[in-house]
Amino acid sequence: MSICGVDEAGKGSVLGPVVTAGVLVADAAELEGLGLRDSKQLTPHRREELYGEITKRWKTAVVVKTPEEIDARPGTMNAFTASCHAAVIRSLVPARHGICGCLRCECRTVRIQCA
């Protein structure tokens, strides 16, 4: 079973773009040893190091929405954020997979299994 982790930074057009990124790994054990935790607790240097390691080793995707796109969005900011997450997941996961948002798992990731 593969694991797709997705998160976003930025919430409003006043502060700049919303950037949503994701990574697809075959197993959570692959991430052990990298010292991953909340990015806000990492130094900028360590974040850059991890970025290089992650993008080299695993499939990643990024969606950037400009302030103009944020202002022109239909619906709520929550729906807009969810659509950004969905766009990242669609680019990481082939259409033949089913996506289940499991909120019970400890890592709170979206788990992906073959349909």
Beta strands, then each sheet from edge to edge (+ up, - down):
strand 1: 2-9
strand 2: 18-25
strand 3: 59-65
strand 4: 97-100
strand 5: 110-114
sheet 1: 3+ 2- 1+ 5- 4+
end
